[in-house]
């Protein structure tokens, strides 16, 4: 397989040798290999400044991350057989972990497939391609998924803004079969209607499943507040496990309509209600009304999407947790999450601790969770360890 060489500047290979797979545009020796002469998604062979071969990859000269390494084996270039092998490896892990086929099947770099995410809902695969390199071999990837998994439906959810950074169009379409508007998913005995076609991300957040599953060990709460609830994954499971009252807060009316449908589906509609609005405003309103809860769940979207957002995003996490703590009964539990990979675990712990001090509350951290094993962490790529979920107890006032 003939590929174009991509030569790095002096000493810019260290991160790749340590296991990372990204190449930034300022790391390329553009005199030896002018980026402007390459096409988005074009396969390349990556070399050090001294001519040492590093791996097979693909390039996008218009992106800050201008290349991604895919294979480190010289005689294993990305062919159709290569993609099949990578998909088969990803499937083998999930089949070892999960008794039922509902999980993230492929998690980009962590599965050796940078730029590809696949969620599995039984015999439906929701596929998201985020890079020009993977877009270029889309037909080969779909063929590999069909061959290995044999799904009935393959849905392309290429509607994420990350594609725009790669110069790719946004689109949603069925490549195989026809995607239903809704399908049923079961988690920890609770049943949910989800929409892979129109829901957030691909309709469900599989990454929090392990954290939701561990919550019952801390006992059933009487009053529960689920903030940024989406379609009620946390809140409805709390109701199914015995909570007397659950309030789900979300800015989306459509999401809260689905909360109602899912509550009815689980026989807890009389104990689950929705509150539409901005999370911060809703929390302030509940605080001013004197409401208190035994369990407060804060699972917001990423407040820090880029490094330059770190200061503002950290302040947002601090404010959200302060408001949540002000609504918590003494001895109650706070479940607080951050999916911002730019905020590490220690920084998140510190931020929640600051929020507690500002409310004059003392916390005990009972558990620190991360994304489930269907979102494996690549040890050389810290960006893959993005989810932090804290379970904290507010010490009773004495």
Secondary structure as a PSIPRED ss2 file (coil, helix, strand):
# PSIPRED VFORMAT (PSIPRED V4.0)

   1 X C   1.000  0.000  0.000
   2 X C   1.000  0.000  0.000
   3 X C   1.000  0.000  0.000
   4 X E   0.000  0.000  1.000
   5 X E   0.000  0.000  1.000
   6 X E   0.000  0.000  1.000
   7 X E   0.000  0.000  1.000
   8 X E   0.000  0.000  1.000
   9 X C   1.000  0.000  0.000
  10 X C   1.000  0.000  0.000
  11 X C   1.000  0.000  0.000
  12 X C   1.000  0.000  0.000
  13 X C   1.000  0.000  0.000
  14 X H   0.000  1.000  0.000
  15 X H   0.000  1.000  0.000
  16 X H   0.000  1.000  0.000
  17 X H   0.000  1.000  0.000
  18 X C   1.000  0.000  0.000
  19 X C   1.000  0.000  0.000
  20 X C   1.000  0.000  0.000
  21 X C   1.000  0.000  0.000
  22 X E   0.000  0.000  1.000
  23 X E   0.000  0.000  1.000
  24 X E   0.000  0.000  1.000
  25 X H   0.000  1.000  0.000
  26 X H   0.000  1.000  0.000
  27 X H   0.000  1.000  0.000
  28 X E   0.000  0.000  1.000
  29 X C   1.000  0.000  0.000
  30 X C   1.000  0.000  0.000
  31 X C   1.000  0.000  0.000
  32 X C   1.000  0.000  0.000
  33 X C   1.000  0.000  0.000
  34 X C   1.000  0.000  0.000
  35 X H   0.000  1.000  0.000
  36 X H   0.000  1.000  0.000
  37 X H   0.000  1.000  0.000
  38 X C   1.000  0.000  0.000
  39 X C   1.000  0.000  0.000
  40 X C   1.000  0.000  0.000
  41 X C   1.000  0.000  0.000
  42 X C   1.000  0.000  0.000
  43 X E   0.000  0.000  1.000
  44 X E   0.000  0.000  1.000
  45 X E   0.000  0.000  1.000
  46 X E   0.000  0.000  1.000
  47 X E   0.000  0.000  1.000
  48 X C   1.000  0.000  0.000
  49 X C   1.000  0.000  0.000
  50 X C   1.000  0.000  0.000
  51 X C   1.000  0.000  0.000
  52 X C   1.000  0.000  0.000
  53 X E   0.000  0.000  1.000
  54 X E   0.000  0.000  1.000
  55 X E   0.000  0.000  1.000
  56 X E   0.000  0.000  1.000
  57 X E   0.000  0.000  1.000
  58 X E   0.000  0.000  1.000
  59 X E   0.000  0.000  1.000
  60 X C   1.000  0.000  0.000
  61 X C   1.000  0.000  0.000
  62 X C   1.000  0.000  0.000
  63 X C   1.000  0.000  0.000
  64 X C   1.000  0.000  0.000
  65 X E   0.000  0.000  1.000
  66 X E   0.000  0.000  1.000
  67 X E   0.000  0.000  1.000
  68 X E   0.000  0.000  1.000
  69 X E   0.000  0.000  1.000
  70 X E   0.000  0.000  1.000
  71 X E   0.000  0.000  1.000
  72 X C   1.000  0.000  0.000
  73 X C   1.000  0.000  0.000
  74 X C   1.000  0.000  0.000
  75 X C   1.000  0.000  0.000
  76 X C   1.000  0.000  0.000
  77 X C   1.000  0.000  0.000
  78 X C   1.000  0.000  0.000
  79 X C   1.000  0.000  0.000
  80 X H   0.000  1.000  0.000
  81 X H   0.000  1.000  0.000
  82 X H   0.000  1.000  0.000
  83 X H   0.000  1.000  0.000
  84 X H   0.000  1.000  0.000
  85 X H   0.000  1.000  0.000
  86 X H   0.000  1.000  0.000
  87 X H   0.000  1.000  0.000
  88 X H   0.000  1.000  0.000
  89 X H   0.000  1.000  0.000
  90 X H   0.000  1.000  0.000
  91 X H   0.000  1.000  0.000
  92 X H   0.000  1.000  0.000
  93 X H   0.000  1.000  0.000
  94 X H   0.000  1.000  0.000
  95 X H   0.000  1.000  0.000
  96 X H   0.000  1.000  0.000
  97 X H   0.000  1.000  0.000
  98 X C   1.000  0.000  0.000
  99 X C   1.000  0.000  0.000
 100 X C   1.000  0.000  0.000
 101 X C   1.000  0.000  0.000
 102 X E   0.000  0.000  1.000
 103 X E   0.000  0.000  1.000
 104 X E   0.000  0.000  1.000
 105 X E   0.000  0.000  1.000
 106 X E   0.000  0.000  1.000
 107 X E   0.000  0.000  1.000
 108 X H   0.000  1.000  0.000
 109 X H   0.000  1.000  0.000
 110 X H   0.000  1.000  0.000
 111 X H   0.000  1.000  0.000
 112 X C   1.000  0.000  0.000
 113 X C   1.000  0.000  0.000
 114 X C   1.000  0.000  0.000
 115 X C   1.000  0.000  0.000
 116 X E   0.000  0.000  1.000
 117 X E   0.000  0.000  1.000
 118 X E   0.000  0.000  1.000
 119 X E   0.000  0.000  1.000
 120 X E   0.000  0.000  1.000
 121 X E   0.000  0.000  1.000
 122 X C   1.000  0.000  0.000
 123 X C   1.000  0.000  0.000
 124 X E   0.000  0.000  1.000
 125 X E   0.000  0.000  1.000
 126 X E   0.000  0.000  1.000
 127 X E   0.000  0.000  1.000
 128 X E   0.000  0.000  1.000
 129 X E   0.000  0.000  1.000
 130 X C   1.000  0.000  0.000
 131 X C   1.000  0.000  0.000
 132 X H   0.000  1.000  0.000
 133 X H   0.000  1.000  0.000
 134 X H   0.000  1.000  0.000
 135 X H   0.000  1.000  0.000
 136 X H   0.000  1.000  0.000
 137 X C   1.000  0.000  0.000
 138 X H   0.000  1.000  0.000
 139 X H   0.000  1.000  0.000
 140 X H   0.000  1.000  0.000
 141 X H   0.000  1.000  0.000
 142 X H   0.000  1.000  0.000
 143 X H   0.000  1.000  0.000
 144 X H   0.000  1.000  0.000
 145 X H   0.000  1.000  0.000
 146 X H   0.000  1.000  0.000
 147 X H   0.000  1.000  0.000
 148 X H   0.000  1.000  0.000
 149 X H   0.000  1.000  0.000
 150 X C   1.000  0.000  0.000
 151 X C   1.000  0.000  0.000
 152 X C   1.000  0.000  0.000
 153 X E   0.000  0.000  1.000
 154 X E   0.000  0.000  1.000
 155 X E   0.000  0.000  1.000
 156 X E   0.000  0.000  1.000
 157 X E   0.000  0.000  1.000
 158 X E   0.000  0.000  1.000
 159 X C   1.000  0.000  0.000
 160 X C   1.000  0.000  0.000
 161 X C   1.000  0.000  0.000
 162 X H   0.000  1.000  0.000
 163 X H   0.000  1.000  0.000
 164 X H   0.000  1.000  0.000
 165 X H   0.000  1.000  0.000
 166 X C   1.000  0.000  0.000
 167 X C   1.000  0.000  0.000
 168 X C   1.000  0.000  0.000
 169 X C   1.000  0.000  0.000
 170 X C   1.000  0.000  0.000
 171 X E   0.000  0.000  1.000
 172 X E   0.000  0.000  1.000
 173 X E   0.000  0.000  1.000
 174 X E   0.000  0.000  1.000
 175 X E   0.000  0.000  1.000
 176 X E   0.000  0.000  1.000
 177 X C   1.000  0.000  0.000
 178 X C   1.000  0.000  0.000
 179 X C   1.000  0.000  0.000
 180 X C   1.000  0.000  0.000
 181 X C   1.000  0.000  0.000
 182 X C   1.000  0.000  0.000
 183 X E   0.000  0.000  1.000
 184 X E   0.000  0.000  1.000
 185 X E   0.000  0.000  1.000
 186 X E   0.000  0.000  1.000
 187 X E   0.000  0.000  1.000
 188 X C   1.000  0.000  0.000
 189 X C   1.000  0.000  0.000
 190 X E   0.000  0.000  1.000
 191 X E   0.000  0.000  1.000
 192 X E   0.000  0.000  1.000
 193 X E   0.000  0.000  1.000
 194 X E   0.000  0.000  1.000
 195 X C   1.000  0.000  0.000
 196 X C   1.000  0.000  0.000
 197 X C   1.000  0.000  0.000
 198 X C   1.000  0.000  0.000
 199 X C   1.000  0.000  0.000
 200 X C   1.000  0.000  0.000
 201 X C   1.000  0.000  0.000
 202 X C   1.000  0.000  0.000
 203 X C   1.000  0.000  0.000
 204 X C   1.000  0.000  0.000
 205 X C   1.000  0.000  0.000
 206 X H   0.000  1.000  0.000
 207 X H   0.000  1.000  0.000
 208 X H   0.000  1.000  0.000
 209 X H   0.000  1.000  0.000
 210 X H   0.000  1.000  0.000
 211 X H   0.000  1.000  0.000
 212 X H   0.000  1.000  0.000
 213 X H   0.000  1.000  0.000
 214 X H   0.000  1.000  0.000
 215 X H   0.000  1.000  0.000
 216 X H   0.000  1.000  0.000
 217 X H   0.000  1.000  0.000
 218 X H   0.000  1.000  0.000
 219 X C   1.000  0.000  0.000
 220 X C   1.000  0.000  0.000
 221 X C   1.000  0.000  0.000
 222 X C   1.000  0.000  0.000
 223 X E   0.000  0.000  1.000
 224 X E   0.000  0.000  1.000
 225 X E   0.000  0.000  1.000
 226 X E   0.000  0.000  1.000
 227 X E   0.000  0.000  1.000
 228 X C   1.000  0.000  0.000
 229 X C   1.000  0.000  0.000
 230 X C   1.000  0.000  0.000
 231 X C   1.000  0.000  0.000
 232 X C   1.000  0.000  0.000
 233 X H   0.000  1.000  0.000
 234 X H   0.000  1.000  0.000
 235 X H   0.000  1.000  0.000
 236 X H   0.000  1.000  0.000
 237 X H   0.000  1.000  0.000
 238 X H   0.000  1.000  0.000
 239 X H   0.000  1.000  0.000
 240 X H   0.000  1.000  0.000
 241 X C   1.000  0.000  0.000
 242 X C   1.000  0.000  0.000
 243 X C   1.000  0.000  0.000
 244 X C   1.000  0.000  0.000
 245 X E   0.000  0.000  1.000
 246 X E   0.000  0.000  1.000
 247 X E   0.000  0.000  1.000
 248 X E   0.000  0.000  1.000
 249 X E   0.000  0.000  1.000
 250 X E   0.000  0.000  1.000
 251 X C   1.000  0.000  0.000
 252 X C   1.000  0.000  0.000
 253 X H   0.000  1.000  0.000
 254 X H   0.000  1.000  0.000
 255 X H   0.000  1.000  0.000
 256 X H   0.000  1.000  0.000
 257 X H   0.000  1.000  0.000
 258 X H   0.000  1.000  0.000
 259 X H   0.000  1.000  0.000
 260 X H   0.000  1.000  0.000
 261 X H   0.000  1.000  0.000
 262 X H   0.000  1.000  0.000
 263 X H   0.000  1.000  0.000
 264 X H   0.000  1.000  0.000
 265 X H   0.000  1.000  0.000
 266 X C   1.000  0.000  0.000
 267 X C   1.000  0.000  0.000
 268 X C   1.000  0.000  0.000
 269 X H   0.000  1.000  0.000
 270 X H   0.000  1.000  0.000
 271 X H   0.000  1.000  0.000
 272 X E   0.000  0.000  1.000
 273 X E   0.000  0.000  1.000
 274 X E   0.000  0.000  1.000
 275 X E   0.000  0.000  1.000
 276 X E   0.000  0.000  1.000
 277 X C   1.000  0.000  0.000
 278 X C   1.000  0.000  0.000
 279 X H   0.000  1.000  0.000
 280 X H   0.000  1.000  0.000
 281 X H   0.000  1.000  0.000
 282 X H   0.000  1.000  0.000
 283 X H   0.000  1.000  0.000
 284 X H   0.000  1.000  0.000
 285 X H   0.000  1.000  0.000
 286 X H   0.000  1.000  0.000
 287 X H   0.000  1.000  0.000
 288 X H   0.000  1.000  0.000
 289 X C   1.000  0.000  0.000
 290 X C   1.000  0.000  0.000
 291 X C   1.000  0.000  0.000
 292 X C   1.000  0.000  0.000
 293 X E   0.000  0.000  1.000
 294 X E   0.000  0.000  1.000
 295 X E   0.000  0.000  1.000
 296 X E   0.000  0.000  1.000
 297 X E   0.000  0.000  1.000
 298 X E   0.000  0.000  1.000
 299 X C   1.000  0.000  0.000
 300 X C   1.000  0.000  0.000
 301 X C   1.000  0.000  0.000
 302 X C   1.000  0.000  0.000
 303 X C   1.000  0.000  0.000
 304 X C   1.000  0.000  0.000
 305 X C   1.000  0.000  0.000
 306 X C   1.000  0.000  0.000
 307 X H   0.000  1.000  0.000
 308 X H   0.000  1.000  0.000
 309 X H   0.000  1.000  0.000
 310 X H   0.000  1.000  0.000
 311 X H   0.000  1.000  0.000
 312 X H   0.000  1.000  0.000
 313 X H   0.000  1.000  0.000
 314 X H   0.000  1.000  0.000
 315 X H   0.000  1.000  0.000
 316 X H   0.000  1.000  0.000
 317 X H   0.000  1.000  0.000
 318 X H   0.000  1.000  0.000
 319 X H   0.000  1.000  0.000
 320 X H   0.000  1.000  0.000
 321 X H   0.000  1.000  0.000
 322 X H   0.000  1.000  0.000
 323 X H   0.000  1.000  0.000
 324 X H   0.000  1.000  0.000
 325 X H   0.000  1.000  0.000
 326 X H   0.000  1.000  0.000
 327 X C   1.000  0.000  0.000
 328 X E   0.000  0.000  1.000
 329 X E   0.000  0.000  1.000
 330 X E   0.000  0.000  1.000
 331 X E   0.000  0.000  1.000
 332 X E   0.000  0.000  1.000
 333 X E   0.000  0.000  1.000
 334 X E   0.000  0.000  1.000
 335 X E   0.000  0.000  1.000
 336 X E   0.000  0.000  1.000
 337 X E   0.000  0.000  1.000
 338 X E   0.000  0.000  1.000
 339 X C   1.000  0.000  0.000
 340 X C   1.000  0.000  0.000
 341 X C   1.000  0.000  0.000
 342 X C   1.000  0.000  0.000
 343 X C   1.000  0.000  0.000
 344 X C   1.000  0.000  0.000
 345 X H   0.000  1.000  0.000
 346 X H   0.000  1.000  0.000
 347 X H   0.000  1.000  0.000
 348 X H   0.000  1.000  0.000
 349 X H   0.000  1.000  0.000
 350 X H   0.000  1.000  0.000
 351 X H   0.000  1.000  0.000
 352 X H   0.000  1.000  0.000
 353 X H   0.000  1.000  0.000
 354 X H   0.000  1.000  0.000
 355 X H   0.000  1.000  0.000
 356 X H   0.000  1.000  0.000
 357 X H   0.000  1.000  0.000
 358 X H   0.000  1.000  0.000
 359 X C   1.000  0.000  0.000
 360 X C   1.000  0.000  0.000
 361 X C   1.000  0.000  0.000
 362 X C   1.000  0.000  0.000
 363 X E   0.000  0.000  1.000
 364 X E   0.000  0.000  1.000
 365 X E   0.000  0.000  1.000
 366 X E   0.000  0.000  1.000
 367 X E   0.000  0.000  1.000
 368 X E   0.000  0.000  1.000
 369 X E   0.000  0.000  1.000
 370 X C   1.000  0.000  0.000
 371 X C   1.000  0.000  0.000
 372 X C   1.000  0.000  0.000
 373 X H   0.000  1.000  0.000
 374 X H   0.000  1.000  0.000
 375 X H   0.000  1.000  0.000
 376 X C   1.000  0.000  0.000
 377 X C   1.000  0.000  0.000
 378 X C   1.000  0.000  0.000
 379 X C   1.000  0.000  0.000
 380 X C   1.000  0.000  0.000
 381 X C   1.000  0.000  0.000
 382 X H   0.000  1.000  0.000
 383 X H   0.000  1.000  0.000
 384 X H   0.000  1.000  0.000
 385 X C   1.000  0.000  0.000
 386 X C   1.000  0.000  0.000
 387 X C   1.000  0.000  0.000
 388 X E   0.000  0.000  1.000
 389 X E   0.000  0.000  1.000
 390 X E   0.000  0.000  1.000
 391 X E   0.000  0.000  1.000
 392 X E   0.000  0.000  1.000
 393 X E   0.000  0.000  1.000
 394 X E   0.000  0.000  1.000
 395 X C   1.000  0.000  0.000
 396 X C   1.000  0.000  0.000
 397 X C   1.000  0.000  0.000
 398 X C   1.000  0.000  0.000
